Amino acid sequence: MFAPISTFCRLAVVAGLLAAGPAAAQVKVKTKLKPGRAATKVATAAPTASTLRYTLAMPAPQTHYFEVRMDLQGFNQEYTDLKMPVWAPGSYLVREFERHVERLTAQAAGGPALRVEKLDKNTWRVHHPGQATFRVDYGVYAYEISVRTSYIDADHGFALGSSIFMYPAANKNMPSQVTVQPAAGWATVSTALRPASGMQKFVYKSADYDELADSPIEIGNQKVLSFITNGTPHQMAMYGPYTLPDEPRFLADMQKITTEAQRVVGQNPIDHYLFIVHHLEAGGGGLEHLYSTTLGARPGTYSSEVGYKNFLRLVAHEYFHLWNVKRIRPIALGPFDYDKENYTHMLWVSEGQTEYMANQIAQRAGFYTAQQYYDQLAAVLTGVENQPGNKLQPVAMSSFDAWIRGYRPDENSRNSEISYYDKGEMVGLMLDLLIVQATNGQKHVDDVFRLLYDKYYKGLKRGFTDQEYQDAVAEVAGRRFDDFFQNCVYGTRTLDYATALGYVGLTLASAPASPNGSLGATIANRNGHYVVTYVKRDGTAWNGGLNVNDELMQLNGAAPTDEAVKQALFASAPGMVLKMQVKHNAYLHDLSLTLQPDSDLVYQIQPAASPTPDQQRLLAKWLGK
């Protein structure tokens, strides 16, 4: 059951959407300043009459600079510390946004310049004794195009709040106002911030810094599409060239995905939503926000059936974050500490189970048959179980180490790590099937999200701990799965897929990925140089001394060719001996490597030949029928 906004409010919101961009109310979360983070005078909050206004200008977009002005009024202390976040919520890596800040100056209302002192990498102290009203100006270089960084050029601007706007360190929860001044010739601003009442065009308000940081702004001449789901206006700000063969079908399919996503928890927390879509050759990726998301797509995405459905799955993933992460969240992920890493063991829930639900949502909405959905699951399962790091790194530790490893892959990552997205999706699959079986088809994982939403987001108004998540699963299932969590989430025991799939009348089969021998390495032709790019843990190459970045000088006594390398890697029988001469740094080495049977398996999920009525009933529940 949903709680859509009234017709009057809906019309008002739609009018606002057509004018300048969607508007949103923010659920305010109290933020406590950590003891000792600032001097006594700074820790004293500004008086009630204090105001904070930003101006976002872009007078020369071709230079890739946003120009920011902060007007602060009613700050009666001797100095104010300003901070720039070092990371963006939803992207778990310290990106050091402060490194792009330039030309920071401060000036009192009366005119004199104020002294500015940089305290650490992302904190600037403005000394303003006797000057309660002052302004700060600075530039931000923005030339990294992605969903998690800001960017501006002659074609458009994308301002991610956490990488653009500073905030007063002692007043992170105070409201603010933002005036956007588009570059010459740009006519459209798209953002989830609510327009400030009674103000001119492109003036917005935020309830606190968290909302400002979590509401990206797209500026330019993007095309804006609209649709309504369960009474809630949705916009799509479409930047860049793209081909959309059937716009009505596309908007209807977007409505199907968002409708199905809202059914999971059954409560609609929004009164509007914005998709910012960047159409770039690189494509791909998404980042969730409180009332919006930013997505990447290639210009030809919608012309390909595979690309089209993959985009809808991406939409489902980021949209489901409205509940899972933005409102249902681990306790570490909010209120945010923008100065450092915010560690949690639960990204396998926040991201992995969001990916699991995204594929469920796309299947429930009718974009995939049941067998196509099984094939998707089998493909992820195959990738997880063939990755050596899956045997070494628990998915809970993959979550915790995201800050130091997940966004910094190297040649050994597959050997030592597992993705909390992929493994988390598999754990989500297992938990869903376990719940369906334990409740005899009365409940499934949707009920866990509903419980967490009601108890922690709405009731306690906070995130949940690791133990509280386990308790929620137990409450829904009517039994505990502590051994499962200990061994398969916080340990590396292989998931018992076959048993769990059997509950719903599905079978799991596996077969060797290849009948050929395996070198356990990949080799790439780089401008005529054959270079090793990956060596698999415990494979032939690993045990035989082949290294990443080795250059293959000879293969079986001859200069390597594309065909010879292909034959060695993909068409040689087990037991075949490959003689190689490789250049390792400045040294030449002669290696003799005996190919072992390929250890990788390919998995397949299919219906059992004669499922029982109970299995069929549980299957229908699991598939959301």
C-alpha positions as CSV (number, residue, x, y, z in Angstrom):
1,M,0.0,0.0,0.0
2,F,1.3,3.4,-0.9
3,A,0.7,6.9,0.3
4,P,0.8,9.2,-2.7
5,I,0.6,12.9,-2.4
6,S,-2.7,14.8,-2.9
7,T,-3.8,15.9,-6.4
8,F,-3.3,19.5,-5.5
9,C,0.2,19.0,-4.2
10,R,1.0,16.8,-7.3
11,L,-0.1,19.6,-9.7
12,A,2.1,22.0,-7.7
13,V,5.1,19.8,-7.9
14,V,4.6,19.1,-11.6
15,A,4.5,22.8,-12.2
16,G,7.8,23.2,-10.4
17,L,9.3,20.3,-12.4
18,L,8.4,22.0,-15.7
19,A,9.9,25.3,-14.5
20,A,13.3,24.4,-13.2
21,G,13.6,20.9,-11.7
22,P,12.1,18.7,-9.1
23,A,11.7,19.6,-5.4
24,A,11.9,17.5,-2.3
25,A,11.4,17.6,1.4
26,Q,14.3,16.2,3.4
27,V,13.9,14.0,6.5
28,K,16.1,15.9,9.0
29,V,18.6,13.9,11.0
30,K,20.4,15.4,13.9
31,T,24.1,15.5,13.6
32,K,26.4,15.5,16.6
33,L,29.7,17.1,16.4
34,K,32.4,14.8,17.8
35,P,34.1,16.0,21.0
36,G,37.4,17.7,20.3
37,R,36.8,18.2,16.6
38,A,36.8,22.0,16.9
39,A,37.8,24.7,19.4
40,T,35.3,25.9,21.9
41,K,34.4,29.0,20.0
42,V,33.8,27.1,16.8
43,A,31.7,24.4,18.5
44,T,29.2,27.0,19.6
45,A,26.4,26.9,17.0
46,A,25.5,30.1,15.2
47,P,22.4,32.0,16.5
48,T,19.0,31.3,15.2
49,A,19.2,34.4,12.9
50,S,22.2,33.0,11.1
51,T,21.8,32.2,7.4
52,L,23.9,30.5,4.8
53,R,23.6,31.2,1.1
54,Y,25.6,29.7,-1.8
55,T,26.0,31.0,-5.3
56,L,27.1,28.5,-8.0
57,A,28.4,30.3,-11.1
58,M,30.2,29.0,-14.2
59,P,31.2,32.1,-16.2
60,A,33.8,30.2,-18.3
61,P,32.7,26.6,-18.5
62,Q,35.3,25.7,-21.1
63,T,38.0,26.2,-18.4
64,H,36.3,23.5,-16.2
65,Y,35.8,25.7,-13.2
66,F,32.8,26.2,-11.0
67,E,32.9,29.4,-9.0
68,V,31.3,29.2,-5.5
69,R,30.4,32.0,-3.2
70,M,29.2,31.5,0.4
71,D,27.4,34.3,2.1
72,L,27.3,33.8,5.9
73,Q,25.3,36.0,8.2
74,G,24.9,35.8,12.0
75,F,28.1,34.0,12.8
76,N,29.1,35.8,15.9
77,Q,32.2,33.9,16.9
78,E,35.8,35.0,16.2
79,Y,36.4,32.5,13.5
80,T,34.5,29.9,11.4
81,D,36.0,26.6,10.1
82,L,34.9,25.6,6.7
83,K,35.2,22.0,5.5
84,M,35.1,20.3,2.1
85,P,34.2,16.6,2.2
86,V,36.8,14.1,1.1
87,W,34.3,11.5,-0.2
88,A,30.9,11.2,-1.7
89,P,28.2,9.1,0.0
90,G,27.5,6.0,-2.0
91,S,31.0,5.8,-3.4
92,Y,33.2,4.3,-0.8
93,L,36.6,5.8,-1.5
94,V,38.4,8.9,-0.1
95,R,38.7,11.0,-3.3
96,E,40.2,14.1,-1.7
97,F,37.8,16.5,-3.3
98,E,39.5,19.4,-1.5
99,R,42.5,19.0,-3.9
100,H,40.5,20.8,-6.6
101,V,39.8,23.9,-4.5
102,E,41.6,27.1,-5.6
103,R,41.7,30.8,-4.9
104,L,39.8,30.7,-1.6
105,T,39.4,34.2,-0.1
106,A,37.2,35.8,2.5
107,Q,35.8,39.3,2.9
108,A,33.8,41.0,5.6
109,A,30.5,42.7,4.8
110,G,32.1,46.1,5.2
111,G,34.7,45.3,2.6
112,P,38.0,44.4,4.3
113,A,39.7,41.1,3.4
114,L,39.7,38.5,6.2
115,R,42.5,36.2,7.2
116,V,42.2,32.6,6.1
117,E,44.3,29.8,7.6
118,K,44.3,26.3,6.3
119,L,44.3,23.9,9.2
120,D,44.5,20.5,7.5
121,K,43.8,19.1,4.0
122,N,40.1,19.9,4.0
123,T,39.6,22.6,6.6
124,W,39.9,26.4,6.1
125,R,39.6,28.7,9.1
126,V,38.2,32.2,8.4
127,H,39.1,34.7,11.1
128,H,36.3,37.3,11.4
129,P,36.3,38.9,14.9
130,G,33.6,41.4,15.2
131,Q,32.3,40.5,11.7
132,A,29.2,38.3,12.0
133,T,28.5,38.7,8.3
134,F,31.1,37.8,5.7
135,R,31.5,36.0,2.4
136,V,33.9,33.3,1.1
137,D,34.8,32.8,-2.6
138,Y,36.6,29.9,-4.2
139,G,36.9,28.0,-7.4
140,V,36.6,24.2,-8.0
141,Y,38.3,22.5,-10.9
142,A,35.8,19.9,-12.2
143,Y,37.0,17.8,-15.2
144,E,36.4,14.2,-14.2
145,I,33.4,12.8,-15.9
146,S,31.7,10.2,-13.7
147,V,28.6,9.8,-11.6
148,R,30.7,10.3,-8.4
149,T,32.6,13.5,-9.4
150,S,31.8,16.9,-10.7
151,Y,32.4,18.0,-14.3
152,I,32.0,21.1,-16.4
153,D,32.8,21.9,-20.0
154,A,31.4,24.0,-22.8
155,D,28.5,21.5,-23.2
156,H,27.1,21.1,-19.7
157,G,27.9,21.2,-16.0
158,F,27.3,18.5,-13.4
159,A,27.8,19.6,-9.7
160,L,28.0,16.8,-7.1
161,G,27.3,18.7,-3.9
162,S,30.0,16.9,-1.8
163,S,32.7,17.9,-4.2
164,I,31.6,21.5,-4.7
165,F,30.1,23.0,-1.6
166,M,32.0,23.6,1.7
167,Y,30.1,23.8,5.0
168,P,30.6,25.4,8.4
169,A,32.1,22.7,10.5
170,A,30.0,23.5,13.6
171,N,26.8,24.0,11.7
172,K,26.4,21.1,9.3
173,N,22.7,20.8,10.1
174,M,21.7,24.4,9.4
175,P,19.5,25.1,6.3
176,S,20.9,26.8,3.3
177,Q,20.0,28.4,-0.1
178,V,21.6,27.9,-3.4
179,T,21.4,30.2,-6.4
180,V,22.5,28.6,-9.7
181,Q,23.8,30.9,-12.4
182,P,24.0,28.9,-15.6
183,A,26.6,29.6,-18.2
184,A,25.7,31.8,-21.1
185,G,23.3,30.0,-23.4
186,W,22.3,27.3,-20.9
187,A,18.6,27.3,-20.0
188,T,17.9,24.3,-17.9
189,V,18.7,23.3,-14.3
190,S,17.8,19.8,-13.0
191,T,18.1,19.0,-9.3
192,A,16.2,17.3,-6.5
193,L,16.5,20.4,-4.3
194,R,13.3,22.2,-3.6
195,P,12.9,25.7,-5.2
196,A,13.0,28.4,-2.6
197,S,9.6,30.0,-2.4
198,G,9.2,33.6,-3.5
199,M,12.6,33.6,-5.2
200,Q,13.6,34.0,-8.8
201,K,14.3,31.1,-11.1
202,F,17.1,28.6,-10.2
203,V,17.1,29.4,-6.5
204,Y,16.8,26.3,-4.3
205,K,16.8,25.4,-0.6
206,S,18.2,22.6,1.5
207,A,17.2,21.5,5.0
208,D,20.9,20.8,6.0
209,Y,24.2,20.1,4.4
210,D,23.5,16.4,4.1
211,E,20.6,17.2,1.7
212,L,22.7,19.7,-0.3
213,A,25.6,17.2,-0.6
214,D,23.1,14.5,-1.7
215,S,21.3,16.5,-4.4
216,P,23.5,16.8,-7.6
217,I,22.7,19.6,-10.1
218,E,22.8,19.2,-13.8
219,I,23.1,22.5,-15.7
220,G,22.9,23.0,-19.5
221,N,20.3,22.3,-22.3
222,Q,19.4,18.8,-21.4
223,K,16.2,17.3,-22.6
224,V,13.7,16.6,-19.8
225,L,11.3,13.7,-19.9
226,S,8.5,13.1,-17.3
227,F,6.3,10.3,-16.0
228,I,4.2,9.7,-12.9
229,T,4.3,6.5,-10.7
230,N,1.7,6.0,-8.1
231,G,1.0,9.8,-8.0
232,T,4.7,10.7,-7.7
233,P,6.2,12.9,-10.5
234,H,9.4,11.6,-11.9
235,Q,11.8,13.4,-14.3
236,M,14.6,12.3,-16.5
237,A,17.3,14.9,-17.3
238,M,18.8,13.4,-20.5
239,Y,22.2,14.9,-21.3
240,G,24.2,14.1,-24.4
241,P,23.4,12.5,-27.8
242,Y,21.2,9.4,-27.7
243,T,18.7,7.5,-29.8
244,L,15.4,6.6,-28.3
245,P,13.4,4.6,-30.8
246,D,10.1,4.6,-28.8
247,E,9.8,7.3,-26.2
248,P,6.3,6.3,-25.0
249,R,7.4,2.7,-24.5
250,F,10.5,3.9,-22.7
251,L,8.6,6.0,-20.2
252,A,6.0,3.3,-19.7
253,D,8.8,0.8,-19.0
254,M,10.4,3.3,-16.5
255,Q,7.0,3.5,-14.8
256,K,6.8,-0.4,-14.6
257,I,10.2,-0.6,-13.0
258,T,9.6,2.2,-10.4
259,T,6.1,0.8,-9.7
260,E,7.5,-2.7,-9.0
261,A,10.3,-1.2,-6.9
262,Q,7.8,0.6,-4.7
263,R,5.9,-2.6,-4.1
264,V,8.8,-4.2,-2.3
265,V,8.6,-2.1,0.9
266,G,5.1,-1.0,0.2
267,Q,5.6,2.6,1.4
268,N,6.5,5.5,-0.8
269,P,8.9,7.9,0.9
270,I,9.1,10.4,-1.9
271,D,7.0,13.2,-3.4
272,H,9.2,13.4,-6.6
273,Y,12.2,11.8,-8.1
274,L,14.9,12.8,-10.6
275,F,17.0,10.7,-12.9
276,I,20.1,12.5,-14.3
277,V,21.3,10.4,-17.3
278,H,24.7,11.2,-18.9
279,H,25.0,9.7,-22.4
280,L,28.7,9.1,-23.0
281,E,30.7,6.7,-25.0
282,A,32.2,5.3,-21.7
283,G,28.6,4.7,-20.4
284,G,27.7,2.7,-17.4
285,G,27.5,3.3,-13.6
286,G,25.1,4.9,-11.3
287,L,25.1,6.7,-7.9
288,E,22.1,7.0,-5.6
289,H,20.9,10.0,-3.8
290,L,18.0,10.9,-1.4
291,Y,15.5,11.9,-4.1
292,S,17.5,11.3,-7.3
293,T,20.2,9.3,-9.0
294,T,22.8,9.9,-11.7
295,L,23.2,7.2,-14.4
296,G,25.7,6.7,-17.2
297,A,24.5,5.2,-20.6
298,R,26.0,4.9,-24.0
299,P,24.3,6.9,-26.8
300,G,23.1,3.6,-28.5
301,T,21.9,2.0,-25.3
302,Y,18.2,2.2,-26.1
303,S,18.5,0.8,-29.6
304,S,19.8,-2.6,-28.4
305,E,17.4,-5.0,-26.7
306,V,20.2,-6.2,-24.4
307,G,21.4,-2.6,-23.7
308,Y,17.9,-1.4,-23.1
309,K,17.1,-4.1,-20.5
310,N,20.5,-3.6,-18.9
311,F,19.6,0.0,-18.5
312,L,16.3,-0.8,-16.9
313,R,18.2,-3.1,-14.4
314,L,20.5,-0.2,-13.6
315,V,17.5,2.0,-13.0
316,A,16.0,-0.7,-10.7
317,H,19.2,-0.9,-8.7
318,E,19.6,2.9,-8.2
319,Y,15.9,3.4,-7.6
320,F,15.7,0.7,-5.0
321,H,18.5,2.6,-3.1
322,L,15.6,5.0,-2.2
323,W,14.9,2.4,0.5
324,N,18.0,0.3,0.9
325,V,20.9,2.7,1.8
326,K,19.2,6.1,1.7
327,R,16.6,5.1,4.4
328,I,17.3,1.5,5.4
329,R,21.0,1.7,6.2
330,P,23.8,0.3,8.3
331,I,24.4,2.5,11.3
332,A,27.8,3.6,10.0
333,L,26.3,5.2,6.9
334,G,24.7,8.3,8.4
335,P,24.9,10.8,9.7
336,F,28.0,11.0,7.6
337,D,31.5,11.9,8.7
338,Y,32.7,13.6,5.6
339,D,36.3,13.8,6.8
340,K,37.2,10.1,6.7
341,E,36.2,6.6,5.9
342,N,32.9,5.4,7.3
343,Y,33.5,1.7,7.8
344,T,30.8,-1.0,7.7
345,H,30.7,-4.8,7.2
346,M,27.3,-4.4,5.5
347,L,27.9,-3.2,2.0
348,W,27.0,-6.7,0.9
349,V,23.5,-5.7,2.1
350,S,23.5,-2.1,0.9
351,E,24.9,-2.9,-2.6
352,G,24.8,-6.7,-3.1
353,Q,21.2,-7.1,-1.9
354,T,20.2,-4.0,-3.9
355,E,21.6,-5.7,-7.0
356,Y,19.7,-8.9,-6.1
357,M,16.5,-6.9,-5.7
358,A,17.1,-5.0,-9.0
359,N,17.1,-8.2,-10.9
360,Q,14.1,-9.4,-9.0
361,I,12.3,-6.2,-9.8
362,A,13.1,-6.4,-13.5
363,Q,11.9,-10.0,-13.5
364,R,8.7,-9.2,-11.6
365,A,8.0,-6.3,-14.0
366,G,8.0,-8.7,-16.9
367,F,11.2,-7.8,-18.6
368,Y,12.7,-11.2,-18.2
369,T,11.2,-14.7,-18.2
370,A,11.8,-16.9,-15.2
371,Q,14.5,-18.9,-17.1
372,Q,16.3,-15.7,-18.2
373,Y,16.3,-14.7,-14.6
374,Y,17.8,-18.1,-13.6
375,D,20.4,-17.6,-16.3
376,Q,21.4,-14.2,-14.8
377,L,21.8,-15.7,-11.4
378,A,23.8,-18.6,-12.8
379,A,26.2,-16.2,-14.6
380,V,26.8,-14.3,-11.3
381,L,27.2,-17.5,-9.4
382,T,29.8,-18.7,-12.0
383,G,31.8,-15.6,-11.7
384,V,31.8,-15.7,-7.9
385,E,32.8,-19.4,-7.5
386,N,35.5,-19.2,-10.1
387,Q,37.2,-16.2,-8.5
388,P,40.1,-17.3,-6.3
389,G,39.5,-14.4,-3.9
390,N,36.2,-15.8,-3.0
391,K,38.0,-18.5,-0.9
392,L,40.1,-15.9,0.9
393,Q,38.0,-12.8,1.6
394,P,34.6,-13.0,3.4
395,V,32.0,-10.8,1.9
396,A,31.7,-8.9,5.2
397,M,35.4,-8.0,5.0
398,S,35.0,-7.1,1.3
399,S,32.5,-4.6,2.5
400,F,34.7,-3.2,5.2
401,D,37.8,-3.0,2.9
402,A,35.9,-1.2,0.1
403,W,37.6,2.0,1.2
404,I,41.1,0.7,0.7
405,R,40.7,-2.1,-1.9
406,G,37.4,-2.1,-3.7
407,Y,38.0,1.0,-5.7
408,R,41.7,0.4,-6.2
409,P,41.9,-2.9,-8.2
410,D,45.2,-4.2,-9.3
411,E,46.6,-7.3,-11.1
412,N,46.1,-9.4,-8.0
413,S,42.6,-8.3,-6.9
414,R,40.9,-11.3,-8.4
415,N,43.2,-13.6,-6.5
416,S,42.7,-11.9,-3.1
417,E,39.2,-10.3,-3.1
418,I,35.6,-10.8,-3.9
419,S,33.0,-8.2,-4.9
420,Y,30.5,-7.3,-2.3
421,Y,28.1,-6.7,-5.2
422,D,28.3,-10.1,-6.7
423,K,28.8,-12.2,-3.6
424,G,26.3,-10.0,-1.8
425,E,23.8,-10.8,-4.5
426,M,24.4,-14.5,-4.0
427,V,24.0,-14.2,-0.2
428,G,20.8,-12.3,-0.9
429,L,19.6,-15.2,-3.1
430,M,20.4,-17.7,-0.3
431,L,18.7,-15.7,2.4
432,D,15.6,-15.1,0.3
433,L,15.3,-18.9,-0.4
434,L,15.9,-19.7,3.2
435,I,13.2,-17.4,4.4
436,V,10.7,-18.7,1.8
437,Q,11.4,-22.2,2.9
438,A,11.4,-21.5,6.7
439,T,8.0,-19.7,6.5
440,N,6.4,-22.2,4.1
441,G,6.0,-19.6,1.5
442,Q,4.4,-17.0,3.7
443,K,7.3,-14.5,3.6
444,H,10.4,-13.6,1.6
445,V,13.2,-11.1,1.7
446,D,10.8,-8.2,0.9
447,D,9.5,-8.6,4.5
448,V,13.0,-8.1,5.9
449,F,13.2,-4.7,4.1
450,R,9.7,-3.8,5.4
451,L,10.7,-4.6,9.0
452,L,13.9,-2.7,8.8
453,Y,12.1,0.3,7.2
454,D,9.5,0.4,9.9
455,K,11.6,-0.4,12.9
456,Y,14.8,1.6,12.2
457,Y,14.1,4.3,9.6
458,K,10.6,5.2,10.8
459,G,10.6,4.1,14.4
460,L,14.1,4.5,15.9
461,K,15.2,7.0,13.1
462,R,18.6,5.4,12.8
463,G,20.6,2.7,11.0
464,F,20.9,-0.9,12.1
465,T,23.9,-2.8,13.4
466,D,25.2,-6.0,12.0
467,Q,23.5,-8.0,14.8
468,E,20.2,-6.1,14.3
469,Y,20.2,-7.1,10.7
470,Q,20.6,-10.8,11.6
471,D,17.9,-10.4,14.2
472,A,15.6,-8.9,11.5
473,V,16.1,-11.9,9.3
474,A,15.4,-14.2,12.2
475,E,12.2,-12.3,13.1
476,V,10.9,-12.6,9.6
477,A,11.9,-16.2,9.1
478,G,10.8,-17.4,12.5
479,R,14.2,-19.1,13.0
480,R,17.8,-18.0,13.3
481,F,20.6,-18.4,10.7
482,D,23.5,-17.5,12.9
483,D,25.7,-20.4,11.6
484,F,25.0,-19.2,8.0
485,F,26.1,-15.7,8.8
486,Q,29.1,-16.8,10.8
487,N,30.3,-19.3,8.1
488,C,29.1,-17.7,4.8
489,V,29.1,-13.9,5.5
490,Y,31.9,-13.5,8.0
491,G,33.6,-16.6,6.7
492,T,34.3,-18.1,3.3
493,R,32.4,-21.3,3.4
494,T,30.9,-22.1,0.0
495,L,27.2,-21.3,-0.2
496,D,24.9,-24.4,-0.5
497,Y,23.2,-23.2,-3.6
498,A,21.8,-26.6,-4.6
499,T,19.9,-27.2,-1.4
500,A,18.4,-23.7,-1.3
501,L,17.4,-23.8,-5.0
502,G,15.9,-27.2,-4.4
503,Y,13.4,-25.7,-2.0
504,V,11.7,-24.0,-5.0
505,G,12.0,-26.9,-7.4
506,L,15.2,-25.7,-9.2
507,T,18.3,-27.7,-9.9
508,L,21.9,-26.6,-10.1
509,A,24.3,-28.2,-12.6
510,S,27.9,-27.5,-13.4
511,A,30.3,-28.5,-16.1
512,P,34.0,-27.7,-16.9
513,A,34.4,-24.3,-18.5
514,S,36.6,-25.8,-21.1
515,P,37.9,-29.3,-22.1
516,N,41.3,-27.8,-22.8
517,G,44.3,-27.3,-20.6
518,S,44.6,-24.0,-18.7
519,L,47.6,-21.7,-18.4
520,G,45.9,-19.7,-15.7
521,A,47.0,-16.4,-17.2
522,T,45.9,-13.8,-19.7
523,I,48.2,-12.3,-22.4
524,A,47.4,-9.2,-24.4
525,N,48.9,-7.9,-27.6
526,R,50.1,-4.3,-26.8
527,N,51.3,-2.8,-30.1
528,G,53.1,-6.0,-31.0
529,H,54.3,-6.8,-27.5
530,Y,52.7,-9.8,-25.9
531,V,52.3,-8.9,-22.2
532,V,51.0,-11.0,-19.3
533,T,48.1,-9.1,-17.7
534,Y,46.8,-11.6,-15.1
535,V,48.1,-14.7,-13.4
536,K,45.5,-16.8,-11.5
537,R,46.3,-18.0,-8.0
538,D,47.4,-21.7,-7.9
539,G,47.2,-22.1,-11.7
540,T,49.9,-23.4,-14.0
541,A,51.4,-19.9,-14.6
542,W,51.3,-19.0,-10.9
543,N,53.1,-22.1,-9.8
544,G,55.5,-22.0,-12.8
545,G,56.8,-18.5,-12.3
546,L,55.0,-16.4,-14.9
547,N,54.4,-12.8,-13.7
548,V,52.1,-10.0,-14.6
549,N,53.9,-7.6,-16.9
550,D,56.3,-10.3,-18.2
551,E,56.7,-9.9,-22.0
552,L,56.5,-13.1,-24.0
553,M,59.6,-13.1,-26.3
554,Q,59.3,-16.7,-27.6
555,L,56.6,-19.3,-27.5
556,N,57.7,-22.9,-28.3
557,G,60.8,-21.7,-29.9
558,A,59.3,-19.1,-32.2
559,A,58.3,-15.4,-32.0
560,P,54.7,-15.2,-30.6
561,T,51.8,-14.4,-32.9
562,D,48.1,-13.8,-32.2
563,E,47.3,-17.2,-33.5
564,A,50.0,-19.0,-31.5
565,V,49.1,-17.2,-28.3
566,K,45.4,-18.0,-28.9
567,Q,46.2,-21.7,-29.5
568,A,48.3,-21.9,-26.3
569,L,45.6,-20.2,-24.1
570,F,42.4,-21.7,-25.5
571,A,43.1,-24.8,-27.6
572,S,45.8,-26.9,-26.0
573,A,45.1,-30.2,-24.3
574,P,45.9,-30.8,-20.6
575,G,49.4,-32.1,-20.2
576,M,50.7,-30.0,-23.1
577,V,54.1,-28.4,-22.3
578,L,54.5,-24.7,-23.3
579,K,58.1,-23.5,-23.6
580,M,58.3,-19.8,-23.1
581,Q,61.0,-17.2,-23.0
582,V,59.9,-14.1,-21.1
583,K,61.4,-10.8,-20.3
584,H,60.9,-10.0,-16.6
585,N,62.0,-6.5,-16.0
586,A,65.5,-6.5,-17.5
587,Y,66.0,-10.3,-17.3
588,L,65.2,-13.1,-19.7
589,H,63.8,-16.3,-18.2
590,D,63.1,-19.7,-19.9
591,L,60.0,-21.4,-18.5
592,S,58.5,-24.8,-19.2
593,L,54.9,-25.0,-18.2
594,T,52.7,-28.1,-18.2
595,L,49.0,-27.2,-18.7
596,Q,46.6,-28.4,-16.1
597,P,42.9,-29.2,-16.6
598,D,40.8,-26.1,-16.5
599,S,39.5,-25.8,-12.9
600,D,36.7,-23.3,-13.7
601,L,33.1,-24.5,-13.9
602,V,30.1,-23.1,-15.6
603,Y,26.8,-23.3,-13.6
604,Q,23.3,-23.7,-14.9
605,I,20.0,-23.3,-13.0
606,Q,16.9,-25.0,-14.4
607,P,13.5,-26.2,-13.2
608,A,13.4,-29.7,-11.8
609,A,11.7,-32.3,-14.1
610,S,8.8,-32.9,-11.8
611,P,8.5,-30.2,-9.1
612,T,6.1,-30.9,-6.3
613,P,3.1,-28.7,-5.7
614,D,4.8,-27.3,-2.6
615,Q,7.9,-26.5,-4.6
616,Q,5.8,-24.7,-7.2
617,R,4.0,-22.7,-4.5
618,L,7.3,-21.6,-2.9
619,L,8.7,-20.8,-6.4
620,A,5.8,-18.5,-7.1
621,K,6.4,-16.7,-3.7
622,W,10.1,-16.4,-4.4
623,L,9.5,-14.9,-7.9
624,G,7.1,-12.4,-6.4
625,K,4.1,-13.8,-8.3
